[in-house]
Amino acid sequence: MEEGKNTDRSDDLYSNAVRAGKRTYFFDVKSTKGNDLYITVTESKKSTNNGRVSYQKHKIFLYKEDFDKFREGLEDALAKVDELKDAPDSITEAYTSVSFEELG
């Protein structure tokens, strides 16, 4: 890190880490210089290669105009998971009936 550089990030408003096995998910609420809110979701996965530990990170940015659509999509997917857990035989049928044309 550069000496004298200000490490106080005023755009970070909230952070929540969720540990799940070898993965950790970070949910961060941030603001732009114009005070618009956005969320970053980061997946960090621990891996070992020849005894050396490293972390693979993947990040997505969610902007305020997409919050409602993202929530709807996530809630829909989670509801489908709950539905499929109750009917394991329908899992294959559900995946084979997906049409990529529906995705637009």
Backbone atoms as SQL, in Angstrom:
CREATE TABLE atoms (id INTEGER PRIMARY KEY, chain TEXT, resi INTEGER, resn TEXT, atom TEXT, x REAL, y REAL, z REAL);
INSERT INTO atoms VALUES
  (1, 'A', 1, 'MET', 'N', 0.850, -1.168, 0.000),
  (2, 'A', 1, 'MET', 'CA', 0.000, 0.000, 0.000),
  (3, 'A', 1, 'MET', 'C', 0.892, 1.227, 0.000),
  (4, 'A', 2, 'GLU', 'N', 0.504, 2.252, -0.696),
  (5, 'A', 2, 'GLU', 'CA', 1.296, 3.461, -0.771),
  (6, 'A', 2, 'GLU', 'C', 1.281, 4.185, 0.566),
  (7, 'A', 3, 'GLU', 'N', 2.455, 4.677, 0.935),
  (8, 'A', 3, 'GLU', 'CA', 2.566, 5.394, 2.193),
  (9, 'A', 3, 'GLU', 'C', 1.830, 6.718, 2.086),
  (10, 'A', 4, 'GLY', 'N', 1.099, 7.060, 3.111),
  (11, 'A', 4, 'GLY', 'CA', 0.391, 8.322, 3.146),
  (12, 'A', 4, 'GLY', 'C', -0.952, 8.306, 2.431),
  (13, 'A', 5, 'LYS', 'N', -1.274, 7.196, 1.793),
  (14, 'A', 5, 'LYS', 'CA', -2.555, 7.110, 1.090),
  (15, 'A', 5, 'LYS', 'C', -3.682, 6.947, 2.095),
  (16, 'A', 6, 'ASN', 'N', -4.766, 7.684, 1.922),
  (17, 'A', 6, 'ASN', 'CA', -5.911, 7.617, 2.822),
  (18, 'A', 6, 'ASN', 'C', -6.663, 6.320, 2.574),
  (19, 'A', 7, 'THR', 'N', -6.707, 5.443, 3.578),
  (20, 'A', 7, 'THR', 'CA', -7.392, 4.159, 3.422),
  (21, 'A', 7, 'THR', 'C', -8.817, 4.201, 3.963),
  (22, 'A', 8, 'ASP', 'N', -9.272, 5.333, 4.455),
  (23, 'A', 8, 'ASP', 'CA', -10.644, 5.467, 4.937),
  (24, 'A', 8, 'ASP', 'C', -11.564, 5.603, 3.736),
  (25, 'A', 9, 'ARG', 'N', -12.327, 4.562, 3.461),
  (26, 'A', 9, 'ARG', 'CA', -13.204, 4.547, 2.295),
  (27, 'A', 9, 'ARG', 'C', -14.580, 5.044, 2.689),
  (28, 'A', 10, 'SER', 'N', -14.870, 6.283, 2.367),
  (29, 'A', 10, 'SER', 'CA', -16.144, 6.861, 2.778),
  (30, 'A', 10, 'SER', 'C', -17.311, 6.329, 1.959),
  (31, 'A', 11, 'ASP', 'N', -17.029, 5.622, 0.837),
  (32, 'A', 11, 'ASP', 'CA', -18.125, 5.084, 0.034),
  (33, 'A', 11, 'ASP', 'C', -18.642, 3.750, 0.570),
  (34, 'A', 12, 'ASP', 'N', -17.959, 3.135, 1.541),
  (35, 'A', 12, 'ASP', 'CA', -18.405, 1.886, 2.149),
  (36, 'A', 12, 'ASP', 'C', -19.364, 2.201, 3.295),
  (37, 'A', 13, 'LEU', 'N', -20.614, 1.790, 3.158),
  (38, 'A', 13, 'LEU', 'CA', -21.626, 2.105, 4.159),
  (39, 'A', 13, 'LEU', 'C', -21.983, 0.923, 5.046),
  (40, 'A', 14, 'TYR', 'N', -21.882, -0.294, 4.502),
  (41, 'A', 14, 'TYR', 'CA', -22.297, -1.488, 5.233),
  (42, 'A', 14, 'TYR', 'C', -21.636, -2.690, 4.601),
  (43, 'A', 15, 'SER', 'N', -21.254, -3.656, 5.427),
  (44, 'A', 15, 'SER', 'CA', -20.676, -4.882, 4.910),
  (45, 'A', 15, 'SER', 'C', -21.142, -6.058, 5.760),
  (46, 'A', 16, 'ASN', 'N', -21.453, -7.164, 5.090),
  (47, 'A', 16, 'ASN', 'CA', -21.890, -8.377, 5.773),
  (48, 'A', 16, 'ASN', 'C', -21.207, -9.559, 5.091),
  (49, 'A', 17, 'ALA', 'N', -20.486, -10.361, 5.868),
  (50, 'A', 17, 'ALA', 'CA', -19.813, -11.541, 5.338),
  (51, 'A', 17, 'ALA', 'C', -20.579, -12.785, 5.752),
  (52, 'A', 18, 'VAL', 'N', -20.806, -13.680, 4.792),
  (53, 'A', 18, 'VAL', 'CA', -21.511, -14.931, 5.045),
  (54, 'A', 18, 'VAL', 'C', -20.577, -16.064, 4.659),
  (55, 'A', 19, 'ARG', 'N', -20.174, -16.854, 5.638),
  (56, 'A', 19, 'ARG', 'CA', -19.270, -17.975, 5.377),
  (57, 'A', 19, 'ARG', 'C', -20.090, -19.233, 5.072),
  (58, 'A', 20, 'ALA', 'N', -19.669, -19.922, 4.003),
  (59, 'A', 20, 'ALA', 'CA', -20.370, -21.124, 3.571),
  (60, 'A', 20, 'ALA', 'C', -19.343, -22.119, 3.046),
  (61, 'A', 21, 'GLY', 'N', -18.818, -22.959, 3.931),
  (62, 'A', 21, 'GLY', 'CA', -17.811, -23.931, 3.519),
  (63, 'A', 21, 'GLY', 'C', -16.532, -23.247, 3.090),
  (64, 'A', 22, 'LYS', 'N', -16.060, -23.560, 1.872),
  (65, 'A', 22, 'LYS', 'CA', -14.841, -22.951, 1.356),
  (66, 'A', 22, 'LYS', 'C', -15.088, -21.576, 0.751),
  (67, 'A', 23, 'ARG', 'N', -16.330, -21.159, 0.734),
  (68, 'A', 23, 'ARG', 'CA', -16.681, -19.872, 0.135),
  (69, 'A', 23, 'ARG', 'C', -17.105, -18.880, 1.210),
  (70, 'A', 24, 'THR', 'N', -16.833, -17.620, 0.918),
  (71, 'A', 24, 'THR', 'CA', -17.354, -16.530, 1.736),
  (72, 'A', 24, 'THR', 'C', -18.003, -15.552, 0.778),
  (73, 'A', 25, 'TYR', 'N', -19.200, -15.114, 1.124),
  (74, 'A', 25, 'TYR', 'CA', -19.918, -14.130, 0.321),
  (75, 'A', 25, 'TYR', 'C', -19.924, -12.818, 1.092),
  (76, 'A', 26, 'PHE', 'N', -19.537, -11.748, 0.399),
  (77, 'A', 26, 'PHE', 'CA', -19.538, -10.418, 0.994),
  (78, 'A', 26, 'PHE', 'C', -20.625, -9.591, 0.326),
  (79, 'A', 27, 'PHE', 'N', -21.479, -9.003, 1.132),
  (80, 'A', 27, 'PHE', 'CA', -22.529, -8.109, 0.650),
  (81, 'A', 27, 'PHE', 'C', -22.183, -6.714, 1.154),
  (82, 'A', 28, 'ASP', 'N', -21.831, -5.833, 0.242),
  (83, 'A', 28, 'ASP', 'CA', -21.384, -4.495, 0.614),
  (84, 'A', 28, 'ASP', 'C', -22.294, -3.445, 0.009),
  (85, 'A', 29, 'VAL', 'N', -22.758, -2.517, 0.849),
  (86, 'A', 29, 'VAL', 'CA', -23.541, -1.375, 0.390),
  (87, 'A', 29, 'VAL', 'C', -22.577, -0.206, 0.299),
  (88, 'A', 30, 'LYS', 'N', -22.574, 0.447, -0.855),
  (89, 'A', 30, 'LYS', 'CA', -21.656, 1.554, -1.106),
  (90, 'A', 30, 'LYS', 'C', -22.409, 2.721, -1.717),
  (91, 'A', 31, 'SER', 'N', -21.746, 3.847, -1.764),
  (92, 'A', 31, 'SER', 'CA', -22.345, 5.008, -2.413),
  (93, 'A', 31, 'SER', 'C', -21.340, 5.621, -3.381),
  (94, 'A', 32, 'THR', 'N', -21.880, 6.210, -4.429),
  (95, 'A', 32, 'THR', 'CA', -21.045, 6.921, -5.396),
  (96, 'A', 32, 'THR', 'C', -20.773, 8.326, -4.875),
  (97, 'A', 33, 'LYS', 'N', -19.942, 9.059, -5.577),
  (98, 'A', 33, 'LYS', 'CA', -19.685, 10.450, -5.193),
  (99, 'A', 33, 'LYS', 'C', -20.958, 11.277, -5.231),
  (100, 'A', 34, 'GLY', 'N', -21.926, 10.863, -6.073),
  (101, 'A', 34, 'GLY', 'CA', -23.215, 11.547, -6.165),
  (102, 'A', 34, 'GLY', 'C', -24.235, 11.024, -5.171),
  (103, 'A', 35, 'ASN', 'N', -23.792, 10.215, -4.195),
  (104, 'A', 35, 'ASN', 'CA', -24.643, 9.644, -3.142),
  (105, 'A', 35, 'ASN', 'C', -25.700, 8.669, -3.649),
  (106, 'A', 36, 'ASP', 'N', -25.456, 8.043, -4.806),
  (107, 'A', 36, 'ASP', 'CA', -26.328, 6.962, -5.264),
  (108, 'A', 36, 'ASP', 'C', -25.837, 5.672, -4.628),
  (109, 'A', 37, 'LEU', 'N', -26.768, 4.853, -4.157),
  (110, 'A', 37, 'LEU', 'CA', -26.407, 3.596, -3.515),
  (111, 'A', 37, 'LEU', 'C', -26.270, 2.475, -4.538),
  (112, 'A', 38, 'TYR', 'N', -25.353, 1.571, -4.263),
  (113, 'A', 38, 'TYR', 'CA', -25.224, 0.349, -5.048),
  (114, 'A', 38, 'TYR', 'C', -24.704, -0.744, -4.125),
  (115, 'A', 39, 'ILE', 'N', -24.811, -1.986, -4.582),
  (116, 'A', 39, 'ILE', 'CA', -24.410, -3.143, -3.791),
  (117, 'A', 39, 'ILE', 'C', -23.387, -3.933, -4.593),
  (118, 'A', 40, 'THR', 'N', -22.353, -4.397, -3.911),
  (119, 'A', 40, 'THR', 'CA', -21.453, -5.362, -4.537),
  (120, 'A', 40, 'THR', 'C', -21.621, -6.685, -3.793),
  (121, 'A', 41, 'VAL', 'N', -21.664, -7.763, -4.554),
  (122, 'A', 41, 'VAL', 'CA', -21.706, -9.112, -3.998),
  (123, 'A', 41, 'VAL', 'C', -20.427, -9.789, -4.478),
  (124, 'A', 42, 'THR', 'N', -19.599, -10.199, -3.523),
  (125, 'A', 42, 'THR', 'CA', -18.320, -10.822, -3.855),
  (126, 'A', 42, 'THR', 'C', -18.296, -12.239, -3.314),
  (127, 'A', 43, 'GLU', 'N', -17.950, -13.185, -4.184),
  (128, 'A', 43, 'GLU', 'CA', -17.731, -14.562, -3.764),
  (129, 'A', 43, 'GLU', 'C', -16.226, -14.762, -3.688),
  (130, 'A', 44, 'SER', 'N', -15.746, -15.198, -2.542),
  (131, 'A', 44, 'SER', 'CA', -14.332, -15.497, -2.352),
  (132, 'A', 44, 'SER', 'C', -14.218, -16.976, -2.027),
  (133, 'A', 45, 'LYS', 'N', -13.442, -17.693, -2.841),
  (134, 'A', 45, 'LYS', 'CA', -13.300, -19.137, -2.649),
  (135, 'A', 45, 'LYS', 'C', -11.844, -19.464, -2.376),
  (136, 'A', 46, 'LYS', 'N', -11.623, -20.149, -1.275),
  (137, 'A', 46, 'LYS', 'CA', -10.275, -20.554, -0.886),
  (138, 'A', 46, 'LYS', 'C', -9.881, -21.795, -1.668),
  (139, 'A', 47, 'SER', 'N', -8.658, -21.765, -2.212),
  (140, 'A', 47, 'SER', 'CA', -8.148, -22.945, -2.906),
  (141, 'A', 47, 'SER', 'C', -6.678, -23.133, -2.541),
  (142, 'A', 48, 'THR', 'N', -6.224, -24.365, -2.667),
  (143, 'A', 48, 'THR', 'CA', -4.844, -24.703, -2.347),
  (144, 'A', 48, 'THR', 'C', -4.208, -25.347, -3.571),
  (145, 'A', 49, 'ASN', 'N', -3.029, -24.866, -3.942),
  (146, 'A', 49, 'ASN', 'CA', -2.305, -25.402, -5.084),
  (147, 'A', 49, 'ASN', 'C', -0.847, -25.582, -4.667),
  (148, 'A', 50, 'ASN', 'N', -0.404, -26.835, -4.610),
  (149, 'A', 50, 'ASN', 'CA', 0.969, -27.147, -4.181),
  (150, 'A', 50, 'ASN', 'C', 1.277, -26.571, -2.801),
  (151, 'A', 51, 'GLY', 'N', 0.307, -26.651, -1.905),
  (152, 'A', 51, 'GLY', 'CA', 0.500, -26.170, -0.545),
  (153, 'A', 51, 'GLY', 'C', 0.342, -24.675, -0.366),
  (154, 'A', 52, 'ARG', 'N', 0.128, -23.950, -1.448),
  (155, 'A', 52, 'ARG', 'CA', -0.055, -22.495, -1.361),
  (156, 'A', 52, 'ARG', 'C', -1.535, -22.166, -1.378),
  (157, 'A', 53, 'VAL', 'N', -1.941, -21.363, -0.425),
  (158, 'A', 53, 'VAL', 'CA', -3.339, -20.953, -0.328),
  (159, 'A', 53, 'VAL', 'C', -3.554, -19.707, -1.172),
  (160, 'A', 54, 'SER', 'N', -4.617, -19.717, -1.938),
  (161, 'A', 54, 'SER', 'CA', -4.996, -18.531, -2.708),
  (162, 'A', 54, 'SER', 'C', -6.506, -18.389, -2.660),
  (163, 'A', 55, 'TYR', 'N', -6.981, -17.242, -3.077),
  (164, 'A', 55, 'TYR', 'CA', -8.405, -16.969, -3.078),
  (165, 'A', 55, 'TYR', 'C', -8.829, -16.503, -4.465),
  (166, 'A', 56, 'GLN', 'N', -9.878, -17.131, -4.975),
  (167, 'A', 56, 'GLN', 'CA', -10.476, -16.697, -6.235),
  (168, 'A', 56, 'GLN', 'C', -11.654, -15.809, -5.877),
  (169, 'A', 57, 'LYS', 'N', -11.749, -14.657, -6.519),
  (170, 'A', 57, 'LYS', 'CA', -12.838, -13.732, -6.208),
  (171, 'A', 57, 'LYS', 'C', -13.624, -13.404, -7.464),
  (172, 'A', 58, 'HIS', 'N', -14.931, -13.363, -7.292),
  (173, 'A', 58, 'HIS', 'CA', -15.846, -12.958, -8.355),
  (174, 'A', 58, 'HIS', 'C', -16.772, -11.908, -7.767),
  (175, 'A', 59, 'LYS', 'N', -16.990, -10.834, -8.496),
  (176, 'A', 59, 'LYS', 'CA', -17.785, -9.733, -7.964),
  (177, 'A', 59, 'LYS', 'C', -18.831, -9.303, -8.979),
  (178, 'A', 60, 'ILE', 'N', -20.022, -9.000, -8.454),
  (179, 'A', 60, 'ILE', 'CA', -21.057, -8.390, -9.287),
  (180, 'A', 60, 'ILE', 'C', -21.470, -7.077, -8.630),
  (181, 'A', 61, 'PHE', 'N', -21.874, -6.144, -9.467),
  (182, 'A', 61, 'PHE', 'CA', -22.336, -4.843, -9.008),
  (183, 'A', 61, 'PHE', 'C', -23.826, -4.740, -9.282),
  (184, 'A', 62, 'LEU', 'N', -24.580, -4.338, -8.289),
  (185, 'A', 62, 'LEU', 'CA', -26.022, -4.121, -8.443),
  (186, 'A', 62, 'LEU', 'C', -26.301, -2.638, -8.232),
  (187, 'A', 63, 'TYR', 'N', -26.881, -2.021, -9.237),
  (188, 'A', 63, 'TYR', 'CA', -27.176, -0.603, -9.160),
  (189, 'A', 63, 'TYR', 'C', -28.627, -0.390, -8.766),
  (190, 'A', 64, 'LYS', 'N', -28.908, 0.761, -8.165),
  (191, 'A', 64, 'LYS', 'CA', -30.217, 1.007, -7.544),
  (192, 'A', 64, 'LYS', 'C', -31.381, 0.766, -8.501),
  (193, 'A', 65, 'GLU', 'N', -31.197, 1.046, -9.782),
  (194, 'A', 65, 'GLU', 'CA', -32.297, 0.848, -10.726),
  (195, 'A', 65, 'GLU', 'C', -32.578, -0.633, -10.984),
  (196, 'A', 66, 'ASP', 'N', -31.672, -1.509, -10.532),
  (197, 'A', 66, 'ASP', 'CA', -31.840, -2.946, -10.741),
  (198, 'A', 66, 'ASP', 'C', -32.232, -3.700, -9.472),
  (199, 'A', 67, 'PHE', 'N', -32.282, -3.022, -8.320),
  (200, 'A', 67, 'PHE', 'CA', -32.548, -3.705, -7.047),
  (201, 'A', 67, 'PHE', 'C', -33.840, -4.516, -7.082),
  (202, 'A', 68, 'ASP', 'N', -34.937, -3.917, -7.534),
  (203, 'A', 68, 'ASP', 'CA', -36.227, -4.615, -7.510),
  (204, 'A', 68, 'ASP', 'C', -36.231, -5.830, -8.432),
  (205, 'A', 69, 'LYS', 'N', -35.681, -5.697, -9.631),
  (206, 'A', 69, 'LYS', 'CA', -35.645, -6.821, -10.578),
  (207, 'A', 69, 'LYS', 'C', -34.752, -7.939, -10.054),
  (208, 'A', 70, 'PHE', 'N', -33.624, -7.568, -9.453),
  (209, 'A', 70, 'PHE', 'CA', -32.726, -8.573, -8.892),
  (210, 'A', 70, 'PHE', 'C', -33.423, -9.319, -7.757),
  (211, 'A', 71, 'ARG', 'N', -34.090, -8.580, -6.883),
  (212, 'A', 71, 'ARG', 'CA', -34.818, -9.202, -5.771),
  (213, 'A', 71, 'ARG', 'C', -35.888, -10.152, -6.294),
  (214, 'A', 72, 'GLU', 'N', -36.640, -9.717, -7.308),
  (215, 'A', 72, 'GLU', 'CA', -37.682, -10.575, -7.887),
  (216, 'A', 72, 'GLU', 'C', -37.080, -11.858, -8.453),
  (217, 'A', 73, 'GLY', 'N', -35.974, -11.723, -9.173),
  (218, 'A', 73, 'GLY', 'CA', -35.331, -12.899, -9.764),
  (219, 'A', 73, 'GLY', 'C', -34.799, -13.845, -8.711),
  (220, 'A', 74, 'LEU', 'N', -34.176, -13.304, -7.666),
  (221, 'A', 74, 'LEU', 'CA', -33.648, -14.140, -6.591),
  (222, 'A', 74, 'LEU', 'C', -34.776, -14.821, -5.828),
  (223, 'A', 75, 'GLU', 'N', -35.824, -14.075, -5.495),
  (224, 'A', 75, 'GLU', 'CA', -36.961, -14.676, -4.783),
  (225, 'A', 75, 'GLU', 'C', -37.619, -15.764, -5.619),
  (226, 'A', 76, 'ASP', 'N', -37.733, -15.543, -6.922),
  (227, 'A', 76, 'ASP', 'CA', -38.316, -16.546, -7.813),
  (228, 'A', 76, 'ASP', 'C', -37.456, -17.809, -7.830),
  (229, 'A', 77, 'ALA', 'N', -36.140, -17.641, -7.929),
  (230, 'A', 77, 'ALA', 'CA', -35.243, -18.795, -7.952),
  (231, 'A', 77, 'ALA', 'C', -35.287, -19.554, -6.627),
  (232, 'A', 78, 'LEU', 'N', -35.312, -18.835, -5.512),
  (233, 'A', 78, 'LEU', 'CA', -35.373, -19.493, -4.200),
  (234, 'A', 78, 'LEU', 'C', -36.700, -20.223, -4.001),
  (235, 'A', 79, 'ALA', 'N', -37.785, -19.642, -4.487),
  (236, 'A', 79, 'ALA', 'CA', -39.087, -20.314, -4.406),
  (237, 'A', 79, 'ALA', 'C', -39.063, -21.602, -5.228),
  (238, 'A', 80, 'LYS', 'N', -38.401, -21.563, -6.382),
  (239, 'A', 80, 'LYS', 'CA', -38.310, -22.754, -7.227),
  (240, 'A', 80, 'LYS', 'C', -37.478, -23.831, -6.536),
  (241, 'A', 81, 'VAL', 'N', -36.413, -23.435, -5.858),
  (242, 'A', 81, 'VAL', 'CA', -35.595, -24.398, -5.107),
  (243, 'A', 81, 'VAL', 'C', -36.446, -25.076, -4.044),
  (244, 'A', 82, 'ASP', 'N', -37.233, -24.296, -3.306),
  (245, 'A', 82, 'ASP', 'CA', -38.112, -24.873, -2.286),
  (246, 'A', 82, 'ASP', 'C', -39.111, -25.845, -2.906),
  (247, 'A', 83, 'GLU', 'N', -39.667, -25.461, -4.040),
  (248, 'A', 83, 'GLU', 'CA', -40.634, -26.319, -4.740),
  (249, 'A', 83, 'GLU', 'C', -39.975, -27.620, -5.190),
  (250, 'A', 84, 'LEU', 'N', -38.773, -27.535, -5.732),
  (251, 'A', 84, 'LEU', 'CA', -38.090, -28.718, -6.241),
  (252, 'A', 84, 'LEU', 'C', -37.596, -29.631, -5.131),
  (253, 'A', 85, 'LYS', 'N', -37.293, -29.065, -3.974),
  (254, 'A', 85, 'LYS', 'CA', -36.873, -29.903, -2.838),
  (255, 'A', 85, 'LYS', 'C', -38.001, -30.842, -2.429),
  (256, 'A', 86, 'ASP', 'N', -39.234, -30.381, -2.587),
  (257, 'A', 86, 'ASP', 'CA', -40.389, -31.178, -2.195),
  (258, 'A', 86, 'ASP', 'C', -40.761, -32.217, -3.249),
  (259, 'A', 87, 'ALA', 'N', -40.259, -32.069, -4.455),
  (260, 'A', 87, 'ALA', 'CA', -40.595, -32.984, -5.544),
  (261, 'A', 87, 'ALA', 'C', -39.328, -33.311, -6.340),
  (262, 'A', 88, 'PRO', 'N', -38.453, -34.174, -5.819),
  (263, 'A', 88, 'PRO', 'CA', -37.169, -34.450, -6.470),
  (264, 'A', 88, 'PRO', 'C', -37.285, -34.984, -7.886),
  (265, 'A', 89, 'ASP', 'N', -38.373, -35.673, -8.226),
  (266, 'A', 89, 'ASP', 'CA', -38.522, -36.215, -9.574),
  (267, 'A', 89, 'ASP', 'C', -38.714, -35.117, -10.614),
  (268, 'A', 90, 'SER', 'N', -39.122, -33.929, -10.196),
  (269, 'A', 90, 'SER', 'CA', -39.392, -32.860, -11.153),
  (270, 'A', 90, 'SER', 'C', -38.146, -32.062, -11.509),
  (271, 'A', 91, 'ILE', 'N', -37.012, -32.362, -10.883),
  (272, 'A', 91, 'ILE', 'CA', -35.796, -31.594, -11.156),
  (273, 'A', 91, 'ILE', 'C', -35.356, -31.759, -12.601),
  (274, 'A', 92, 'THR', 'N', -35.274, -32.977, -13.096),
  (275, 'A', 92, 'THR', 'CA', -34.848, -33.206, -14.474),
  (276, 'A', 92, 'THR', 'C', -35.813, -32.549, -15.443),
  (277, 'A', 93, 'GLU', 'N', -37.088, -32.691, -15.202),
  (278, 'A', 93, 'GLU', 'CA', -38.095, -32.098, -16.076),
  (279, 'A', 93, 'GLU', 'C', -37.969, -30.579, -16.098),
  (280, 'A', 94, 'ALA', 'N', -37.724, -29.976, -14.946),
  (281, 'A', 94, 'ALA', 'CA', -37.623, -28.520, -14.874),
  (282, 'A', 94, 'ALA', 'C', -36.430, -28.013, -15.677),
  (283, 'A', 95, 'TYR', 'N', -35.307, -28.708, -15.630),
  (284, 'A', 95, 'TYR', 'CA', -34.131, -28.253, -16.358),
  (285, 'A', 95, 'TYR', 'C', -34.258, -28.491, -17.848),
  (286, 'A', 96, 'THR', 'N', -34.914, -29.558, -18.255),
  (287, 'A', 96, 'THR', 'CA', -35.018, -29.831, -19.678),
  (288, 'A', 96, 'THR', 'C', -36.090, -28.991, -20.341),
  (289, 'A', 97, 'SER', 'N', -36.934, -28.316, -19.568),
  (290, 'A', 97, 'SER', 'CA', -37.982, -27.501, -20.178),
  (291, 'A', 97, 'SER', 'C', -37.570, -26.032, -20.302),
  (292, 'A', 98, 'VAL', 'N', -36.318, -25.703, -20.012),
  (293, 'A', 98, 'VAL', 'CA', -35.862, -24.322, -20.111),
  (294, 'A', 98, 'VAL', 'C', -35.627, -23.968, -21.587),
  (295, 'A', 99, 'SER', 'N', -36.128, -22.812, -21.990),
  (296, 'A', 99, 'SER', 'CA', -35.931, -22.337, -23.353),
  (297, 'A', 99, 'SER', 'C', -35.102, -21.057, -23.288),
  (298, 'A', 100, 'PHE', 'N', -33.976, -21.041, -23.975),
  (299, 'A', 100, 'PHE', 'CA', -33.140, -19.855, -23.965),
  (300, 'A', 100, 'PHE', 'C', -33.785, -18.690, -24.696),
  (301, 'A', 101, 'GLU', 'N', -34.747, -18.969, -25.547),
  (302, 'A', 101, 'GLU', 'CA', -35.484, -17.902, -26.222),
  (303, 'A', 101, 'GLU', 'C', -36.284, -17.082, -25.218),
  (304, 'A', 102, 'GLU', 'N', -36.661, -17.697, -24.090),
  (305, 'A', 102, 'GLU', 'CA', -37.413, -16.989, -23.063),
  (306, 'A', 102, 'GLU', 'C', -36.574, -15.916, -22.393),
  (307, 'A', 103, 'LEU', 'N', -35.253, -16.076, -22.436),
  (308, 'A', 103, 'LEU', 'CA', -34.366, -15.135, -21.762),
  (309, 'A', 103, 'LEU', 'C', -34.223, -13.821, -22.524),
  (310, 'A', 104, 'GLY', 'N', -34.612, -13.820, -23.772),
  (311, 'A', 104, 'GLY', 'CA', -34.617, -12.601, -24.561),
  (312, 'A', 104, 'GLY', 'C', -33.275, -12.160, -24.934);
